[in-house]
Amino acid sequence: MKTTIKIKGMHCEGCVKRIENVVSTIKGINEFKVNLEEQNVTLDVKKESILNEVKEKIEDLGFEIV
């Protein structure tokens, strides 16, 4: 299942790296790409329920899910 999550608060490549590091630890993600310019992360996940964990972990870093 492919989806895109909008993220508010990314300002630099450091923000991208922080998000990449946390998302890469979540099981059930086939692939993902964090896009600074578009302020989002595109994901290919095995189950829709994984999206809640992704959103929660990104918010825990201090970013806002739009």
Residue frames as a rotation matrix with the C-alpha (Angstrom) as fourth column:
MET 1
0.584 0.812 0.000 0.00
0.812 -0.584 0.000 0.00
0.000 0.000 -1.000 0.00
LYS 2
-0.541 -0.777 0.320 1.51
0.781 -0.606 -0.150 3.31
0.310 0.169 0.935 -1.06
THR 3
0.671 0.732 -0.118 0.66
0.721 -0.608 0.331 6.59
0.171 -0.307 -0.936 0.67
THR 4
-0.348 -0.737 0.580 2.03
0.449 -0.674 -0.587 10.05
0.823 0.056 0.565 1.40
ILE 5
0.432 0.385 -0.815 2.07
0.901 -0.222 0.373 11.78
-0.038 -0.896 -0.443 4.77
LYS 6
0.373 -0.256 0.892 2.45
0.179 -0.923 -0.340 15.57
0.911 0.286 -0.298 4.89
ILE 7
0.186 -0.433 -0.882 4.88
0.982 0.121 0.147 16.79
0.043 -0.893 0.447 7.56
LYS 8
0.766 0.072 0.639 5.05
0.103 -0.995 -0.012 20.33
0.635 0.074 -0.769 8.92
GLY 9
0.905 -0.400 0.147 8.26
-0.304 -0.366 0.880 21.64
-0.299 -0.840 -0.453 10.44
MET 10
0.438 -0.800 0.410 11.04
0.808 0.550 0.211 20.18
-0.394 0.239 0.887 8.29
HIS 11
0.867 -0.130 -0.481 13.62
-0.180 -0.982 -0.060 22.91
-0.465 0.138 -0.875 7.67
CYS 12
0.151 -0.920 -0.362 16.84
-0.980 -0.187 0.066 21.19
-0.129 0.344 -0.930 6.62
GLU 13
0.088 -0.228 -0.970 18.60
-0.481 0.843 -0.241 17.96
0.872 0.488 -0.036 5.68
GLY 14
-0.895 -0.394 0.208 19.13
-0.346 0.319 -0.882 17.32
0.281 -0.862 -0.422 9.39
CYS 15
-0.211 0.914 0.346 15.35
-0.830 0.019 -0.558 17.13
-0.517 -0.405 0.754 9.82
VAL 16
0.452 0.335 -0.826 15.17
-0.804 0.553 -0.216 14.69
0.385 0.762 0.520 6.90
LYS 17
-0.417 -0.724 -0.549 17.87
-0.349 0.685 -0.639 12.49
0.839 -0.075 -0.539 8.45
ARG 18
-0.811 0.162 0.562 16.10
-0.551 0.112 -0.827 12.43
-0.197 -0.980 -0.002 11.83
ILE 19
0.250 0.968 -0.008 12.87
-0.870 0.221 -0.441 11.30
-0.425 0.117 0.898 10.18
GLU 20
0.312 -0.210 -0.927 14.67
-0.667 0.647 -0.371 8.75
0.677 0.733 0.062 7.98
ASN 21
-0.730 -0.683 -0.006 16.43
-0.449 0.486 -0.749 7.29
0.515 -0.545 -0.662 11.03
VAL 22
-0.594 0.553 0.584 13.22
-0.577 0.213 -0.788 6.77
-0.561 -0.805 0.193 12.98
VAL 23
0.443 0.807 -0.391 11.12
-0.859 0.257 -0.443 5.51
-0.257 0.532 0.807 10.04
SER 24
-0.028 -0.546 -0.837 13.83
-0.713 0.598 -0.366 3.01
0.701 0.587 -0.406 9.08
THR 25
-0.884 -0.327 0.334 13.38
-0.465 0.538 -0.703 1.27
0.050 -0.777 -0.627 12.46
ILE 26
-0.084 0.954 0.289 9.69
-0.784 0.116 -0.609 0.49
-0.615 -0.278 0.738 11.86
LYS 27
-0.837 -0.170 0.521 8.95
0.072 0.908 0.413 -3.04
-0.543 0.384 -0.747 10.68
GLY 28
-0.002 0.892 0.453 6.53
0.702 0.324 -0.634 -3.52
-0.712 0.317 -0.626 7.80
ILE 29
0.585 0.106 -0.804 7.74
-0.373 -0.845 -0.384 -0.69
-0.720 0.525 -0.455 5.57
ASN 30
0.674 -0.293 0.678 8.83
0.665 0.642 -0.382 -1.88
-0.323 0.708 0.628 2.14
GLU 31
-0.417 -0.798 0.434 10.33
0.874 -0.484 -0.050 1.46
0.250 0.358 0.899 1.13
PHE 32
0.640 0.585 -0.499 10.05
0.686 -0.727 0.026 5.16
-0.348 -0.359 -0.866 1.96
LYS 33
-0.336 -0.709 0.620 11.35
0.830 -0.533 -0.161 8.54
0.445 0.461 0.768 0.81
VAL 34
0.251 0.309 -0.917 11.42
0.727 -0.686 -0.032 11.75
-0.639 -0.659 -0.397 2.83
ASN 35
-0.054 -0.180 0.982 11.09
0.883 -0.468 -0.038 14.86
0.466 0.865 0.184 0.65
LEU 36
-0.509 -0.240 -0.827 12.21
0.703 -0.671 -0.238 18.16
-0.497 -0.702 0.510 2.19
GLU 37
-0.998 0.066 -0.006 10.99
-0.056 -0.786 0.615 20.33
0.036 0.614 0.788 -0.67
GLU 38
-0.363 0.923 -0.130 7.48
-0.121 0.092 0.988 18.84
0.924 0.374 0.078 -0.66
GLN 39
-0.559 0.075 0.826 7.42
-0.816 -0.229 -0.531 18.48
0.149 -0.971 0.189 3.15
ASN 40
0.592 0.801 0.095 6.30
-0.806 0.584 0.097 14.84
0.022 -0.134 0.991 3.12
VAL 41
-0.617 -0.649 0.445 7.22
-0.588 0.756 0.287 11.19
-0.522 -0.084 -0.849 3.36
THR 42
0.263 0.621 -0.739 6.06
-0.916 0.402 0.012 8.69
0.304 0.674 0.674 0.75
LEU 43
-0.446 -0.352 0.823 5.70
-0.721 0.686 -0.098 5.15
-0.530 -0.637 -0.560 2.05
ASP 44
0.003 0.446 -0.895 5.03
-0.627 0.698 0.345 1.67
0.779 0.560 0.282 0.76
VAL 45
-0.503 -0.115 0.856 3.75
-0.847 0.264 -0.462 -0.30
-0.173 -0.958 -0.230 3.77
LYS 46
-0.945 0.117 -0.304 2.59
0.037 0.966 0.255 -3.88
0.324 0.230 -0.918 4.20
LYS 47
-0.186 0.905 -0.382 -0.43
0.956 0.257 0.142 -2.94
0.227 -0.339 -0.913 6.36
GLU 48
0.170 0.363 0.916 -2.37
0.241 -0.917 0.319 0.30
0.955 0.167 -0.244 6.85
SER 49
0.916 0.242 -0.320 -2.01
0.342 -0.053 0.938 -0.03
0.210 -0.969 -0.131 10.63
ILE 50
0.049 -0.984 -0.172 1.72
0.998 0.040 0.058 0.70
-0.050 -0.174 0.983 10.31
LEU 51
-0.105 -0.049 0.993 0.89
0.478 -0.879 0.007 4.28
0.872 0.475 0.115 9.32
ASN 52
0.869 0.459 0.186 -0.23
0.043 -0.444 0.895 5.10
0.493 -0.769 -0.406 12.87
GLU 53
0.623 -0.717 -0.313 3.17
0.661 0.268 0.701 4.07
-0.419 -0.643 0.641 14.22
VAL 54
-0.229 -0.697 0.680 4.94
0.929 -0.366 -0.062 6.12
0.292 0.617 0.731 11.54
LYS 55
0.262 0.423 0.867 2.87
0.206 -0.903 0.378 9.23
0.943 0.079 -0.324 12.38
GLU 56
0.977 0.140 -0.161 3.39
0.172 -0.071 0.983 8.78
0.127 -0.988 -0.094 16.11
LYS 57
0.316 -0.938 -0.144 7.18
0.869 0.225 0.441 8.42
-0.381 -0.264 0.886 15.80
ILE 58
-0.273 -0.365 0.890 7.45
0.745 -0.665 -0.044 11.48
0.608 0.651 0.454 13.52
GLU 59
0.573 0.562 0.597 5.37
0.016 -0.736 0.677 13.52
0.819 -0.378 -0.431 15.97
ASP 60
0.856 -0.306 -0.417 7.60
0.495 0.249 0.833 12.32
-0.151 -0.919 0.365 18.83
LEU 61
-0.167 -0.951 0.259 10.49
0.985 -0.170 0.012 14.00
0.032 0.257 0.966 16.99
GLY 62
-0.383 0.079 -0.920 8.62
0.385 -0.892 -0.236 17.33
-0.840 -0.445 0.311 17.24
PHE 63
-0.991 0.106 -0.085 7.15
-0.119 -0.373 0.920 17.51
0.065 0.922 0.382 13.74
GLU 64
-0.310 0.950 0.048 3.48
-0.470 -0.109 -0.876 17.96
-0.827 -0.294 0.480 12.96
ILE 65
-0.782 0.202 0.589 1.48
0.555 0.655 0.513 15.61
-0.282 0.728 -0.624 10.74
VAL 66
-0.732 0.505 -0.458 -0.80
-0.554 -0.832 -0.032 17.68
-0.397 0.230 0.888 8.51
